Amino acid sequence: MRTPRPLRSALVAAGVIAALGISAAGAFAVDASTATTGTSAGRPGKAQRVHVQTVRLADDVSRAKIYKAGEDRDRYEAEIWAEGRQYGALYTQGMAAHAQNNGLHITLHPDGKVTSWVERAKPKPKAVVNRVLVGTPTLADGRTTAKLYRVAADHYEADILADGVRLDTLVADGRAAHGEHNGLRVALQPDGRLTSWVDAAR
């Protein structure tokens, strides 16, 4: 979760949107279809507000300071804060108000309760590894072979095969890699040198 951007206009925009149903743009976007306080309702005056509670939001960075606004039982205001700065607000009377910022979704309910959730980050695509085949040596047991690939400088990989079936893959990326199968031992160096030997019979 990125730190909310400090937009001075977000607080004003959120209040106007919640009151008038104007669509929001920018970091702190309010869902105007459900954020309504009536055509004559604006932001409640500071003197009328009573602080109810402060709750931690789902990103573990932001906080919502919830106020009871005026004498109406279902009129509430929630200021959204992070790192000592307010970056948005929601107002509601009779209907829930919604907003989102950098994947953090916030809902202020008519009873003053605030709920929130965070969108899951999309998994990063795995990097494509370009392997170039540089050799297919037979190993020390005379039956097993290796397919040796160059990936980058100081990065080689070797697929160890027996009867066409891959037994293991050694990855030497900056350091040597070692493998063993039924007494056959294989060592792959980061410069691409591949050596093998068979353990002496006991």
Secondary structure by P-SEA (a helix, b strand, c coil): ccccccccaaaaaaaaaaaccccccccccccccccccccccccccccccccccccccccccccccccccccccccbbbbbbcccccccccccccbbbbbccccbbbbbcccccccccccccccccccbbbbbbcccccccccccccbbbbccccbbbbbbbcccccccccccccbbbbbccccbbbbbcccbbbbbbbcccc
